[in-house]
Amino acid sequence: IEEAEKVLNSGGTIGIFPEGTRNKELKEPLLKFKHGAVVIAQNTGSKIVPFYINGEYKVFRRKLELHFGKPIDVSGMTTDEANDYLRKEVMKLIRK
């Protein structure tokens, strides 16, 4: 978390999967979100760009699609509110 915050505070960009791991079971479109992405964004004043990856996670496969949403400002929300909002925005991308 400290390293991610250093990168963001110096104007860089990072990528975080809020689920903490890939969804290998695929019974549900999303696993439960952890709070790390939201906490880092709140600590640094950064916005979160929700995204969704569609396709197979296999080596040398080129059938992955990335879908991006609009940046989210989570600074005025509680951690739980921001996490729920982020999850809803990702679900919107999945349903499109």
C-alpha positions as CSV (number, residue, x, y, z in Angstrom):
1,I,0.0,0.0,0.0
2,E,2.8,2.4,0.9
3,E,4.5,1.8,-2.5
4,A,1.2,2.3,-4.4
5,E,0.6,5.6,-2.5
6,K,4.2,6.8,-3.4
7,V,3.5,6.1,-7.1
8,L,0.2,7.9,-7.0
9,N,1.5,10.9,-5.0
10,S,4.3,11.3,-7.6
11,G,1.8,11.5,-10.4
12,G,1.9,7.9,-11.5
13,T,-0.8,5.3,-12.2
14,I,-1.4,1.9,-10.7
15,G,-3.7,-1.0,-11.5
16,I,-5.5,-2.8,-8.7
17,F,-8.0,-5.7,-8.9
18,P,-10.4,-4.9,-6.0
19,E,-11.3,-8.6,-5.7
20,G,-7.7,-9.4,-4.7
21,T,-7.5,-12.3,-7.1
22,R,-8.9,-13.5,-10.4
23,N,-12.4,-15.0,-10.4
24,K,-11.6,-18.6,-11.4
25,E,-14.9,-20.1,-10.3
26,L,-17.0,-17.9,-12.6
27,K,-20.2,-18.7,-10.7
28,E,-20.7,-15.0,-10.0
29,P,-19.4,-12.2,-12.3
30,L,-17.5,-10.6,-9.3
31,L,-16.0,-11.8,-6.1
32,K,-16.4,-9.7,-2.9
33,F,-14.3,-6.5,-3.2
34,K,-11.6,-5.8,-0.7
35,H,-11.0,-2.2,0.5
36,G,-7.4,-1.6,-0.6
37,A,-8.2,0.2,-3.9
38,V,-10.6,2.6,-2.2
39,V,-8.3,3.2,0.8
40,I,-5.4,4.0,-1.4
41,A,-7.5,6.3,-3.5
42,Q,-8.8,8.1,-0.4
43,N,-5.4,8.4,1.1
44,T,-3.9,10.0,-2.0
45,G,-6.9,12.0,-3.4
46,S,-6.7,9.8,-6.6
47,K,-9.7,8.9,-8.7
48,I,-10.6,5.3,-9.5
49,V,-11.3,4.3,-13.1
50,P,-13.5,1.2,-12.9
51,F,-12.7,-1.5,-15.5
52,Y,-13.8,-5.0,-16.6
53,I,-11.8,-7.6,-18.4
54,N,-13.7,-10.0,-20.7
55,G,-12.2,-13.1,-22.2
56,E,-10.0,-16.0,-21.4
57,Y,-7.0,-15.6,-19.1
58,K,-4.7,-18.0,-21.1
59,V,-1.2,-17.4,-22.1
60,F,-0.8,-16.2,-25.7
61,R,-4.6,-15.7,-26.1
62,R,-5.5,-12.4,-27.7
63,K,-9.2,-12.4,-27.0
64,L,-9.2,-10.2,-24.0
65,E,-11.3,-7.1,-24.0
66,L,-10.9,-4.2,-21.5
67,H,-13.9,-2.0,-20.8
68,F,-13.4,1.2,-18.9
69,G,-15.9,3.4,-17.0
70,K,-15.7,7.0,-15.9
71,P,-13.3,8.1,-13.2
72,I,-14.8,8.0,-9.7
73,D,-14.0,10.5,-6.9
74,V,-14.3,8.6,-3.6
75,S,-13.0,11.3,-1.3
76,G,-16.4,12.3,0.1
77,M,-17.5,8.7,0.8
78,T,-16.9,6.3,3.6
79,T,-14.8,3.3,2.7
80,D,-17.8,1.0,2.6
81,E,-19.9,3.4,0.5
82,A,-17.0,3.9,-2.0
83,N,-16.4,0.1,-2.2
84,D,-20.1,-0.5,-2.9
85,Y,-20.3,2.3,-5.5
86,L,-17.2,1.0,-7.3
87,R,-18.6,-2.5,-7.4
88,K,-21.9,-1.2,-8.8
89,E,-20.0,0.7,-11.5
90,V,-18.1,-2.4,-12.5
91,M,-21.3,-4.4,-12.6
92,K,-22.7,-1.8,-15.0
93,L,-19.7,-2.4,-17.3
94,I,-20.3,-6.2,-17.2
95,R,-23.9,-5.9,-18.0
96,K,-23.3,-3.7,-21.1
